[in-house]
Amino acid sequence: MTTLIDHLEGINVDHYHKIIDQIKQKEENPKILVLGDFNDDPINSSFKKVLKTKGKKKDVIQGDLYNPFEKLFKKGYNTCLLYTSPSPRD
């Protein structure tokens, strides 16, 4: 199993795509985990078109990446909520 964990802020999605493609060429059906601060929303084209992420597990086919944060984002759980929500101390 190959795991790609990158926590460096500012690396663009094309970079991840290249690394993922290299892993896929070396391994059959690899398990890939990508973590990081992408400075992008889970529904943006960088995820949907470049990395080919899916927000529902049932829609994932071989070669796709599942993005569990897409569902959370669509429900309103995101950093905008974090910064606009009243403080629990208010």
Backbone as JSON Lines, residues from 0, in Angstrom:
{"i":0,"aa":"M","n":[0.84,-1.18,0.0],"ca":[0.0,0.0,0.0],"c":[0.89,1.24,0.0]}
{"i":1,"aa":"T","n":[0.6,2.16,-0.88],"ca":[1.3,3.43,-0.93],"c":[0.39,4.51,-0.38]}
{"i":2,"aa":"T","n":[0.9,5.32,0.51],"ca":[0.13,6.42,1.07],"c":[0.87,7.71,0.79]}
{"i":3,"aa":"L","n":[0.18,8.63,0.18],"ca":[0.74,9.95,-0.09],"c":[0.16,10.9,0.95]}
{"i":4,"aa":"I","n":[0.99,11.36,1.84],"ca":[0.54,12.32,2.83],"c":[1.39,13.56,2.65]}
{"i":5,"aa":"D","n":[0.75,14.64,2.3],"ca":[1.48,15.88,2.09],"c":[0.76,16.97,2.86]}
{"i":6,"aa":"H","n":[1.41,17.54,3.8],"ca":[0.78,18.57,4.62],"c":[1.38,19.94,4.36]}
{"i":7,"aa":"L","n":[2.01,20.12,3.25],"ca":[2.63,21.4,2.94],"c":[1.63,22.31,2.24]}
{"i":8,"aa":"E","n":[1.43,23.47,2.82],"ca":[0.51,24.44,2.24],"c":[1.1,25.04,0.97]}
{"i":9,"aa":"G","n":[0.28,25.28,-0.02],"ca":[0.72,25.99,-1.21],"c":[1.14,25.13,-2.38]}
{"i":10,"aa":"I","n":[1.15,23.83,-2.23],"ca":[1.47,22.97,-3.38],"c":[0.21,22.85,-4.22]}
{"i":11,"aa":"N","n":[0.31,23.13,-5.49],"ca":[-0.91,23.12,-6.3],"c":[-1.34,21.7,-6.64]}
{"i":12,"aa":"V","n":[-2.6,21.59,-7.05],"ca":[-3.22,20.3,-7.28],"c":[-2.57,19.55,-8.43]}
{"i":13,"aa":"D","n":[-2.02,20.26,-9.41],"ca":[-1.33,19.59,-10.51],"c":[-0.15,18.77,-10.0]}
{"i":14,"aa":"H","n":[0.51,19.26,-8.99],"ca":[1.63,18.54,-8.38],"c":[1.15,17.21,-7.78]}
{"i":15,"aa":"Y","n":[0.02,17.26,-7.06],"ca":[-0.55,16.04,-6.5],"c":[-0.93,15.07,-7.6]}
{"i":16,"aa":"H","n":[-1.51,15.6,-8.66],"ca":[-1.94,14.76,-9.77],"c":[-0.76,13.99,-10.36]}
{"i":17,"aa":"K","n":[0.36,14.66,-10.53],"ca":[1.55,14.0,-11.09],"c":[2.05,12.9,-10.16]}
{"i":18,"aa":"I","n":[2.09,13.18,-8.87],"ca":[2.55,12.17,-7.91],"c":[1.6,10.97,-7.88]}
{"i":19,"aa":"I","n":[0.31,11.23,-7.88],"ca":[-0.68,10.16,-7.88],"c":[-0.54,9.3,-9.13]}
{"i":20,"aa":"D","n":[-0.35,9.92,-10.28],"ca":[-0.16,9.17,-11.53],"c":[1.09,8.28,-11.45]}
{"i":21,"aa":"Q","n":[2.16,8.78,-10.86],"ca":[3.38,7.98,-10.7],"c":[3.11,6.76,-9.82]}
{"i":22,"aa":"I","n":[2.38,6.96,-8.75],"ca":[2.05,5.84,-7.86],"c":[1.2,4.81,-8.6]}
{"i":23,"aa":"K","n":[0.22,5.28,-9.36],"ca":[-0.67,4.37,-10.1],"c":[0.08,3.56,-11.15]}
{"i":24,"aa":"Q","n":[1.13,4.14,-11.71],"ca":[1.93,3.41,-12.7],"c":[2.75,2.31,-12.06]}
{"i":25,"aa":"K","n":[3.14,2.51,-10.81],"ca":[4.0,1.54,-10.11],"c":[3.21,0.45,-9.39]}
{"i":26,"aa":"E","n":[1.99,0.76,-8.98],"ca":[1.21,-0.19,-8.18],"c":[-0.17,-0.39,-8.78]}
{"i":27,"aa":"E","n":[-0.63,-1.62,-8.67],"ca":[-1.98,-1.94,-9.12],"c":[-2.95,-1.64,-7.98]}
{"i":28,"aa":"N","n":[-3.97,-0.86,-8.25],"ca":[-5.0,-0.52,-7.29],"c":[-4.43,0.04,-5.97]}
{"i":29,"aa":"P","n":[-3.65,1.11,-6.04],"ca":[-3.05,1.66,-4.82],"c":[-4.08,2.34,-3.92]}
{"i":30,"aa":"K","n":[-3.8,2.37,-2.65],"ca":[-4.61,3.11,-1.68],"c":[-3.87,4.43,-1.45]}
{"i":31,"aa":"I","n":[-4.52,5.53,-1.77],"ca":[-3.87,6.84,-1.73],"c":[-4.64,7.76,-0.79]}
{"i":32,"aa":"L","n":[-3.9,8.41,0.08],"ca":[-4.47,9.38,1.0],"c":[-3.73,10.69,0.81]}
{"i":33,"aa":"V","n":[-4.48,11.74,0.49],"ca":[-3.89,13.06,0.27],"c":[-4.46,13.99,1.33]}
{"i":34,"aa":"L","n":[-3.58,14.59,2.11],"ca":[-3.98,15.54,3.15],"c":[-3.28,16.86,2.92]}
{"i":35,"aa":"G","n":[-3.94,17.94,3.21],"ca":[-3.24,19.21,3.08],"c":[-4.18,20.39,3.11]}
{"i":36,"aa":"D","n":[-3.58,21.55,3.16],"ca":[-4.32,22.8,3.06],"c":[-4.22,23.21,1.6]}
{"i":37,"aa":"F","n":[-5.29,23.0,0.85],"ca":[-5.26,23.22,-0.59],"c":[-5.67,24.64,-0.97]}
{"i":38,"aa":"N","n":[-6.12,25.41,0.0],"ca":[-6.62,26.76,-0.29],"c":[-7.67,26.73,-1.39]}
{"i":39,"aa":"D","n":[-8.51,25.72,-1.36],"ca":[-9.55,25.51,-2.36],"c":[-10.72,24.8,-1.69]}
{"i":40,"aa":"D","n":[-11.92,25.0,-2.22],"ca":[-13.08,24.28,-1.71],"c":[-13.16,22.9,-2.36]}
{"i":41,"aa":"P","n":[-13.72,21.91,-1.67],"ca":[-13.79,20.55,-2.19],"c":[-14.56,20.39,-3.5]}
{"i":42,"aa":"I","n":[-15.36,21.41,-3.86],"ca":[-16.16,21.31,-5.09],"c":[-15.55,22.08,-6.25]}
{"i":43,"aa":"N","n":[-14.4,22.71,-6.03],"ca":[-13.76,23.48,-7.1],"c":[-13.2,22.56,-8.18]}
{"i":44,"aa":"S","n":[-12.99,23.12,-9.35],"ca":[-12.53,22.34,-10.5],"c":[-11.17,21.7,-10.28]}
{"i":45,"aa":"S","n":[-10.34,22.29,-9.42],"ca":[-9.04,21.68,-9.17],"c":[-9.2,20.28,-8.59]}
{"i":46,"aa":"F","n":[-10.21,20.08,-7.79],"ca":[-10.48,18.75,-7.25],"c":[-11.31,17.91,-8.22]}
{"i":47,"aa":"K","n":[-12.4,18.49,-8.71],"ca":[-13.34,17.73,-9.53],"c":[-12.76,17.34,-10.88]}
{"i":48,"aa":"K","n":[-12.04,18.25,-11.54],"ca":[-11.55,17.97,-12.89],"c":[-10.12,17.46,-12.92]}
{"i":49,"aa":"V","n":[-9.26,18.03,-12.09],"ca":[-7.85,17.63,-12.14],"c":[-7.62,16.33,-11.38]}
{"i":50,"aa":"L","n":[-8.05,16.28,-10.12],"ca":[-7.86,15.06,-9.33],"c":[-8.97,14.04,-9.51]}
{"i":51,"aa":"K","n":[-10.06,14.46,-10.17],"ca":[-11.21,13.58,-10.42],"c":[-11.78,13.01,-9.12]}
{"i":52,"aa":"T","n":[-12.04,13.91,-8.17],"ca":[-12.6,13.47,-6.9],"c":[-14.1,13.29,-7.0]}
{"i":53,"aa":"K","n":[-14.6,12.4,-6.17],"ca":[-16.04,12.14,-6.08],"c":[-16.48,12.38,-4.64]}
{"i":54,"aa":"G","n":[-17.66,12.94,-4.49],"ca":[-18.18,13.24,-3.16],"c":[-19.0,12.12,-2.56]}
{"i":55,"aa":"K","n":[-19.34,11.12,-3.37],"ca":[-20.11,9.97,-2.88],"c":[-19.32,8.69,-3.15]}
{"i":56,"aa":"K","n":[-19.2,7.87,-2.14],"ca":[-18.45,6.61,-2.29],"c":[-19.01,5.75,-3.42]}
{"i":57,"aa":"K","n":[-20.33,5.76,-3.57],"ca":[-20.96,4.91,-4.59],"c":[-20.59,5.33,-6.01]}
{"i":58,"aa":"D","n":[-20.15,6.57,-6.19],"ca":[-19.78,7.07,-7.52],"c":[-18.32,6.82,-7.88]}
{"i":59,"aa":"V","n":[-17.54,6.35,-6.92],"ca":[-16.11,6.15,-7.14],"c":[-15.87,4.88,-7.94]}
{"i":60,"aa":"I","n":[-15.15,5.04,-9.04],"ca":[-14.72,3.89,-9.82],"c":[-13.2,3.82,-9.75]}
{"i":61,"aa":"Q","n":[-12.65,2.74,-10.22],"ca":[-11.2,2.57,-10.14],"c":[-10.49,3.76,-10.79]}
{"i":62,"aa":"G","n":[-9.55,4.33,-10.07],"ca":[-8.81,5.48,-10.57],"c":[-9.28,6.8,-10.01]}
{"i":63,"aa":"D","n":[-10.51,6.82,-9.46],"ca":[-11.05,8.04,-8.86],"c":[-10.56,8.18,-7.43]}
{"i":64,"aa":"L","n":[-10.71,9.38,-6.9],"ca":[-10.41,9.65,-5.5],"c":[-11.71,10.05,-4.8]}
{"i":65,"aa":"Y","n":[-11.93,9.54,-3.61],"ca":[-13.1,9.9,-2.81],"c":[-12.73,11.07,-1.93]}
{"i":66,"aa":"N","n":[-13.59,12.1,-1.92],"ca":[-13.37,13.28,-1.1],"c":[-14.52,13.41,-0.1]}
{"i":67,"aa":"P","n":[-14.32,12.93,1.13],"ca":[-15.41,12.97,2.12],"c":[-15.78,14.4,2.53]}
{"i":68,"aa":"F","n":[-14.92,15.35,2.26],"ca":[-15.19,16.73,2.66],"c":[-16.15,17.44,1.72]}
{"i":69,"aa":"E","n":[-16.4,16.88,0.56],"ca":[-17.35,17.49,-0.36],"c":[-18.75,17.51,0.25]}
{"i":70,"aa":"K","n":[-19.14,16.4,0.83],"ca":[-20.46,16.31,1.46],"c":[-20.57,17.29,2.63]}
{"i":71,"aa":"L","n":[-19.53,17.35,3.45],"ca":[-19.53,18.28,4.58],"c":[-19.59,19.73,4.11]}
{"i":72,"aa":"F","n":[-18.85,20.02,3.05],"ca":[-18.83,21.38,2.5],"c":[-20.23,21.79,2.04]}
{"i":73,"aa":"K","n":[-20.91,20.88,1.34],"ca":[-22.24,21.19,0.82],"c":[-23.26,21.38,1.94]}
{"i":74,"aa":"K","n":[-23.0,20.78,3.1],"ca":[-23.87,20.97,4.26],"c":[-23.54,22.24,5.03]}
{"i":75,"aa":"G","n":[-22.48,22.94,4.6],"ca":[-22.13,24.2,5.24],"c":[-21.02,24.09,6.26]}
{"i":76,"aa":"Y","n":[-20.44,22.9,6.42],"ca":[-19.33,22.73,7.35],"c":[-18.03,23.05,6.63]}
{"i":77,"aa":"N","n":[-17.55,24.26,6.82],"ca":[-16.31,24.69,6.17],"c":[-15.71,25.84,6.96]}
{"i":78,"aa":"T","n":[-14.57,26.33,6.52],"ca":[-13.9,27.37,7.28],"c":[-14.69,28.67,7.3]}
{"i":79,"aa":"C","n":[-15.52,28.92,6.3],"ca":[-16.36,30.12,6.33],"c":[-17.32,30.04,7.51]}
{"i":80,"aa":"L","n":[-17.86,28.85,7.77],"ca":[-18.73,28.65,8.92],"c":[-17.95,28.9,10.21]}
{"i":81,"aa":"L","n":[-16.75,28.41,10.24],"ca":[-15.91,28.57,11.43],"c":[-15.7,30.03,11.76]}
{"i":82,"aa":"Y","n":[-15.43,30.85,10.75],"ca":[-15.12,32.24,11.0],"c":[-16.34,33.14,11.12]}
{"i":83,"aa":"T","n":[-17.51,32.68,10.69],"ca":[-18.7,33.52,10.76],"c":[-19.64,33.1,11.88]}
{"i":84,"aa":"S","n":[-19.4,31.94,12.49],"ca":[-20.25,31.48,13.57],"c":[-19.96,32.29,14.84]}
{"i":85,"aa":"P","n":[-21.0,32.54,15.61],"ca":[-20.75,33.23,16.87],"c":[-19.92,32.35,17.81]}
{"i":86,"aa":"S","n":[-19.13,32.98,18.59],"ca":[-18.3,32.27,19.55],"c":[-19.19,31.63,20.62]}
{"i":87,"aa":"P","n":[-18.82,30.42,21.08],"ca":[-19.62,29.8,22.14],"c":[-19.63,30.64,23.41]}
{"i":88,"aa":"R","n":[-18.66,31.55,23.52],"ca":[-18.61,32.4,24.71],"c":[-19.5,33.62,24.58]}
{"i":89,"aa":"D","n":[-20.05,33.91,23.4],"ca":[-20.9,35.09,23.2],"c":[-22.27,34.89,23.79]}
